[in-house]
Amino acid sequence: MDEVAVQEEHPGTDELGRLLGAFASARLTPDRASVKRLRANVVEDARMRVLEARLSRGRGRRARLAALAVAAGLTIAGTASVTAASTAGGPLYPVRIWIETVALSGDENTRALERLHQVDARVLDVERAASAGDENAVAAAIDAYRDALGAAVDEAEVGSDTDRLDALKAALGLHLVVLERLSQRLPEPAMQAVNHAIDASNKAVERIDRPKHVNGGDSGAGAAPQPTPDPTGSREVHATDGPTATSPGGSNGEGDQGH
C-alpha cells in the first residue's frame, strides 16, 4: 500500500507524523537549556544518593557503636559481678578453685609447680580477705589454703626429685611470715583460723623434713628385713633363721650324723 492510499484510508496521518517528528526532535535533540536542566537534575540525584548512603552508614555505625557500648558495659558489669562472687567467701569461690585444679598440667614437675602457685594464691586470698575485714572470707580462704597445702605436699613428694620439696619448704617459710603477721592484727575468730593455717604450715614443713622412707617412700632404717637369696639357689635364707635351720641336704645345724 502506497503513501497516497494510506492518506486516503487514514486521514490525519500526515499531521500525526509531523507531531511525532516534533516530539522526537524536542526529546532527542534538546536545546541547551534543556540539557543544562537535565544535567543539574542528574547531578542532584547522584548527590542525594551519596548523602543517603552516608547517612545510612552513619546510622548503622552509631547503632553498632551503641550496641558495642551496651555490650561492653554489660560485660564489665558481668565480669565485676563474677569476680566479686569468686573471691574468698563468695558463692563461686569453690568453683574457681575447682577450675584451677582441673586445669593443672599432667606433667609431674609442672603440676607440682602449679600446686605451689595455688598455695601462693590462697595466701593472697587470706591477705585480701583480712584487709577487707571480712572474717567469713578469711575462714574460707584459710580452709582453701589448708587443702591446697596438703595437695602441694602430696605432689611434691611424688618421684625422687627433692627440688620440688625444697621449693615448697622455701615458700612455706614466706607463708608463715605472712600468716603470723596477720594473726597479730586480726580479731579473735579470724585469728584462730589463721593460727590453724600456721599449724598446718608447720606440720607440712615437718613432713617435708622427715626422712622419705617414713613418708612411705624408699626403704631404709626400720624397714622389714628382706630375704637373702641362698647361693645354692635352692632356698632363701631369712634373717630370722636360727641355727636349727634345715640345710639343703636335709640335716640339722648340728652337723651330719654318722660321718
Secondary structure, 3 states (H helix, E strand, C coil): CCHHHHHHHCCCHHHHHHHHHHHHHHHHCCCHHHHHHHHHHHHHHHHHHHHHHHHHHHHHHHHHHHHHHHHHHHHHHHHHHHHHHCCCCCCCHHHHHHHHHHCCCCCHHHHHHHHHHHHHHHHHHHHHHHHHCCHHHHHHHHHHHHHHHHHHHHHHHCCCCHHHHHHHHHHHHHHHHHHHHHHCCCCHHHHHHHHHHHHHHHHHHHHHHCCCCCCCCCCCCCCCCCCEECCCCCCEECCCCCCCCCCCCCCCCCCCCCC
